[in-house]
Amino acid sequence: MIELNVNGKMHRVDVEPDTPLLWVLRENVGLTGTKYGCGIAQCGACTVHINGEAARSCGIQVSDAAGKQITTIEGLAVNGVLHKVQKAWVDHDVPQCGYCQSGMIMAVVTLLNEKPKPTDADIDAAITNICRCGTFLQVRAAIHDAAKA
Amino acid sequence: MTFMPDMNRRSFVIGAAATGGGLAIGFDLPFGAAKTAAAQTAGGPEVTAWVVIRPDETVVIRIARSEMGQGTLTGLAQLVAEELECDWSKVTTEYPTPGQSVARKRVWGDFLTGGSRGIRESNEYVRKGGATARTMLVQAAANQWNVPASECSAANSVITHTPSGRTTTYGKVADAASKITPPADVKLKDPKDWKIAGKSIKRLDTVEKTNGKMIYGTDVVLPGMLNAAIKDCPVFGGKIKSYDEAKVMAMKGVKKVVKVNDTTVAVVADTWWHAKTALDALPIVWDEGENAKVSSDSIAQWLKEGLDAPQAFVGNQVGDAKAAIASAAKKVEAVYSYPYQNHAPMEPMNATALYTPDKCEVWTGTQNGEAAFAAVLAASGLPADKCDVHKIMLGGGFGRRGRSDYVTQAVNIAKQMPGTPIKMIWSREEDMLHGTYHPVTQAKLVGAFDANNNLTGLHVRISGQSILASVLPARLDNGKDPVTFQGLNPAGEAAIGYTVPNLLVDHAMRNPHVPPGFWRGVNVNQNAIYLECFMDELAAAVGQDALEFRRKLMSKHPKHLGVLNAVAERIGWGKPAPDGVHRGLAHYMGFGSYVAAAVELSVKGEKEIKIHRFVCATDPGHAVNPAQIERQIAGSFVYGLSGLFYGECTVKGGRIEQENFDTYNSLRIAEMPKVESIVMPSGGFWGGVGEPTICVAAPALLNAYTRATGKRIRSFPLKNHDIRIA
């Protein structure tokens, strides 16, 4: 049994310690907002926060996340109020298919925590998530807008 | 949105046609008619098949086509709402199932969402569905008031009797309206009077795509569900020789090893991770067969022979191009090639199936609900009234999800575990190795000039793969694949924009064993590069300006010229560019729309391209949601430029070499150019939006690169030339 703190709630999961955190979140904890895209930490669709840092959960063993604070896309809104990044996403109609956006949003939240007023170069360096629909123009505009909020 | 409408079923009999690859059933009027007893659905009365109004005034608009990011869900709802005169803030949407549609004589028409057809081919009947419902709601109110309907009007879900000023609402009269006989015909609005359609209204599906609540196929959970990981023979056409299931049966969570078909094996386990872990450990021996000898080199060699082969299918012929070339004062020749590419939607293929001897249901993201339904019938062996497909939001499609191979696989697995829902998810590696790839072609272009530098002849010889020969052989025309000639046709929805006195476009078909498919843009991707890069080569050969050279050949193609002029003007063509900045342009037609692009870029050391800005124009006839069209333009550029710079699936030992995004890269935000959109609908026709613009980014960029460096690139992707985006 491994104890996980996900979105402020403790979960006891019966999984092998080397199971990727992504699959524990999706299959054992039941939070499917975090997506599987590549399994090799290339695309970023599985991005979550571990102790406030963006992390690609497909490449992290669940045992390494035990005892840490894990936040998923489902834990970003507080009492039903969207996080400012989510709100900017809605205002800019960012998502197309939407499959990559959980990871994109989680990566952006970390960026704004570290750099509250990011430049375009900061965005380019920090946001390396793949979006095959190609929402990048809206992503960039929404980041700048969220930074003003 | 509701992804599983809870509708009553009724028994019916369906012809044998439904069990084949597609459905060939009589097409009834898709509105009003064929209303069944099951009208009390979706929490309120069904006024027409497209419109349900709940007592709380919620307007449920039925959407038959699939949302995969392109915005068709919102656009189609706008068109229905426009004619319905309902309160847009009360609108929600619902997918009917293909099974329900078949049971009601295909009341919702075609479910196919491909070829940029979602809106352009269903706009008329969905608008009629809205207008019919409005007429019936107004009539119901008039009946209650005992006044002529002609004295009543509707706006914003409110019906007003003009002389008396009395009002009522859609929710109050919907039940009565649902019992009225639909009018035989309704008049549609002139698009110039649109208030909801034609406007940049926000998408209906955004919030759930930002808070993790949107359910995609991979997220489906059913009671008692097990998970399957799957492996098909990596060499196309190869088979399973043997596998040793005893080696994995004791692994944690494993329930069963299933032979899916002659080429495919799956492991079923409590979780997908357990299934995948066991599958990776399962010893499988493949019988790879003859195709294991095929490589990218052998394919390229075969295609090269086609460039001069005597036999070819003719797609467009004017005058005698070969004679014009033989007697030319000057001849220009170039050979281009375009690689295999995988769709690589962010969500890998998946489907969830529940089979019992009496019923088979599938939950999946599909671009073609009816083809998926037909696949369920065929794989389950059950009749249509015992099958259904519940469509789920697609994590990208780009053409890949128009196929139903993954649906068949899921049913084949579920059939071997009756009563247990099975969710089958492909790994990214499986998705990369079992795509239906952008077809591989080469092209030889020869242009002829007379002594006065007039273009007298053009021969475009395409050699390579046909999509239809593999996917829909019944649609071949005496062996010819008409889709091969997209954008090079004499007329129609993908017509060439030039008048050349002697023109020949022909295709030497060469079909390697790698399965091709419809990849966003289909054949306009490479055809636009071939034609539009070569037009620049021709202009350069006679020392003419690339824009002026084109214009001389375009006087009979005013709509092509319209978009080309628009981008030329916006980019400042003919005016001095900043130091080191070079421009390029291209135009094309596909999927019923006219598109053009122009670019400004600079190049460092021939290898590093800095894109300063793109301008893109589209004339889709009618623009239902300009903001979403702009997103499709920019998004299509990301997809197209990812293909241009990175997209290549190479073949070695008969299989695809690239297994994940580490070797099959995609554009990131740092590489995303500025894209200025010009949406210029000229009216009178309905063109597509999702695909047409994808093809003009690459040739515009390549033409500017040549102007910057003097070098012409004719094979792709650019990574093979060490060229990258700065």
Interface residues (C-beta under 8 A of the other chain):
Chain A: E16 T19 P20 W23 R26 E27 N28 G30 L31 T32 G33 T34 K35 Y36 G37 C38 G39 I40 Q42 C43 A45 T72 I73 E74 L76 A77 L82 Q86 W89 V90 D93 V94 P95 Q96 C97 G98 Y99 C100 Q101 S102 I105 I123 D124 A125 I127 T128 N129 I130 C131 R132 C133 G134 T135 F136 L137 Q138 V139 R140
Chain B: M68 G69 Q70 G71 K202 R203 D205 T206 V207 E208 K209 T210 N211 G212 K213 M214 I215 Y216 T218 D219 V221 N227 K252 T271 W272 W273 A344 P345 M346 E347 P348 M393 L394 G395 G396 G397 F398 I425 S427 R428 A627 R631 A634 G635 S636 F637 V638 Y639 S642 N660 F661 D662 S666 L667 R668 I669 A670 M672 K674 V675
